[in-house]
Amino acid sequence: MDFTQALELGRDAFWMALVTSAPILVIGLVVGLGISLFQAVTQLQEQTLSFAPKIAAMVVAAAVFIPWIAEQMVAYTQKMLGNVPW
């Protein structure tokens, strides 16, 4: 394996981590933004109000997106194992 192949392998691994984590993180971001907006409008500054719904939404999103994430990881693994010179 030369330097360019190692660099491509690292780039692909980074991209896979980004793509598979993005849906859950985006949902957490949207829920957190909505809660922050609600807290700013109502002037209710309760700390648990910002964390509990965000965690619950991210757990539900993880449960929903697990089949898709597993499919992406299997395809990535097959691609990586297909590139290995035996």
Buried (B, 14 or more C-beta within 10 A) or exposed (E): EEEEEEEEEEEBEEEBEEEBEEBBEEBBEEBBEEBEEEBEEEEEEEEEBBEEBBEEBBEEBBEEBEEEBEEBEEEBEEEEEEEEEE
